Amino acid sequence: MIDPVSTQIMPQSLLRATDLDAPQRLAPGRGIAPDSAGSVDGMKKAGSFSELVGGLVREVDAKGKVAETEVRRLMLGETDNIHQSMIAMQESGLAFSLLVEVRNKLVDSYQELMRMAV
């Protein structure tokens, strides 16, 4: 899912509040804000870093498949809703671009760590 305020891709597990009565702790323009204890809702449940990144990749892949299905339906004449097809394609493209940028930042961070003297 893409946060409409900050246009950041966030996995569904981070968008759910830990308990049903607590409001979601999403700060406009910042993505996810820490609660009073200093931890971020959902991060304790997210598991390892590889699971978090894997979840992001799966969500981007799902958006790509939805866009592909919408375009196929439009081309076969099963639907005449070109707007929905274009929206799905744009969401897929944006999600993929953001995923590539996250990957680039991770690679840069890894390279910086490798350059550090021990």
C-alpha positions as CSV (number, residue, x, y, z in Angstrom):
1,M,0.0,0.0,0.0
2,I,1.2,3.5,-0.7
3,D,0.7,6.1,2.0
4,P,-1.2,8.9,0.2
5,V,0.4,11.6,2.3
6,S,4.1,10.7,1.9
7,T,3.9,8.4,-1.1
8,Q,6.0,5.8,0.7
9,I,5.4,2.1,0.2
10,M,4.5,0.5,3.5
11,P,3.7,-3.2,4.2
12,Q,0.2,-4.0,5.4
13,S,1.7,-5.3,8.7
14,L,3.0,-1.8,9.5
15,L,-0.3,-0.1,8.8
16,R,-2.3,-2.1,11.4
17,A,-2.4,-0.9,14.9
18,T,-1.3,-3.4,17.6
19,D,-4.7,-3.3,19.4
20,L,-8.1,-2.4,17.9
21,D,-8.8,0.5,20.3
22,A,-5.5,2.3,19.6
23,P,-5.4,4.8,16.7
24,Q,-2.9,4.2,14.0
25,R,0.3,6.1,14.6
26,L,0.9,7.5,11.1
27,A,2.4,11.0,11.1
28,P,1.6,13.0,8.0
29,G,4.7,13.3,5.8
30,R,6.8,11.0,8.0
31,G,5.4,7.5,7.4
32,I,5.3,5.8,10.8
33,A,5.8,7.6,14.1
34,P,7.1,6.1,17.3
35,D,4.6,5.7,20.2
36,S,5.2,6.9,23.7
37,A,7.4,3.9,24.5
38,G,9.7,4.8,21.6
39,S,8.9,1.8,19.5
40,V,7.1,1.7,16.2
41,D,3.8,-0.2,16.0
42,G,4.2,-3.3,14.0
43,M,8.0,-3.3,14.0
44,K,8.0,-5.8,16.8
45,K,5.8,-8.1,14.8
46,A,7.5,-7.5,11.5
47,G,10.3,-10.0,12.3
48,S,13.7,-9.8,10.6
49,F,14.9,-7.2,8.1
50,S,14.7,-9.8,5.3
51,E,11.0,-10.4,6.0
52,L,10.3,-6.7,5.9
53,V,12.1,-6.3,2.6
54,G,10.6,-9.5,1.2
55,G,7.1,-8.1,2.1
56,L,7.8,-4.9,0.2
57,V,9.0,-6.8,-2.8
58,R,5.9,-9.1,-2.7
59,E,3.6,-6.0,-2.5
60,V,5.3,-4.4,-5.5
61,D,5.0,-7.6,-7.4
62,A,1.3,-7.8,-6.6
63,K,0.8,-4.3,-7.9
64,G,2.6,-5.2,-11.1
65,K,0.3,-8.3,-11.5
66,V,-2.8,-6.2,-10.9
67,A,-1.7,-3.6,-13.5
68,E,-1.0,-6.4,-16.0
69,T,-4.4,-7.9,-15.4
70,E,-6.2,-4.6,-15.8
71,V,-4.3,-3.9,-19.1
72,R,-5.1,-7.4,-20.4
73,R,-8.8,-7.0,-19.5
74,L,-8.8,-3.6,-21.3
75,M,-7.1,-4.9,-24.4
76,L,-9.4,-8.0,-24.6
77,G,-12.5,-5.7,-24.3
78,E,-13.6,-7.2,-21.0
79,T,-13.8,-3.7,-19.6
80,D,-14.0,-0.2,-20.9
81,N,-12.7,1.5,-17.8
82,I,-9.4,2.9,-19.1
83,H,-9.1,5.1,-16.0
84,Q,-8.8,2.1,-13.7
85,S,-6.2,0.5,-16.0
86,M,-4.1,3.7,-16.0
87,I,-4.3,4.1,-12.3
88,A,-3.1,0.5,-11.7
89,M,-0.2,1.1,-14.2
90,Q,0.8,4.3,-12.5
91,E,0.6,2.7,-9.0
92,S,2.7,-0.2,-10.2
93,G,5.3,2.1,-11.8
94,L,5.5,4.3,-8.7
95,A,5.9,1.4,-6.4
96,F,8.6,-0.1,-8.5
97,S,10.5,3.2,-8.7
98,L,10.3,3.6,-4.9
99,L,11.5,0.0,-4.4
100,V,14.5,0.7,-6.7
101,E,15.4,3.8,-4.7
102,V,15.2,1.9,-1.4
103,R,17.5,-0.8,-3.0
104,N,19.9,1.9,-4.1
105,K,20.0,3.4,-0.6
106,L,20.6,0.0,1.0
107,V,23.5,-0.7,-1.5
108,D,25.0,2.7,-0.7
109,S,24.7,2.0,3.0
110,Y,26.3,-1.4,2.6
111,Q,29.2,0.1,0.6
112,E,29.7,2.8,3.2
113,L,29.9,0.1,6.0
114,M,32.5,-1.9,3.9
115,R,34.7,1.2,3.6
116,M,34.8,1.8,7.4
117,A,38.1,0.9,9.1
118,V,37.8,-1.8,11.7
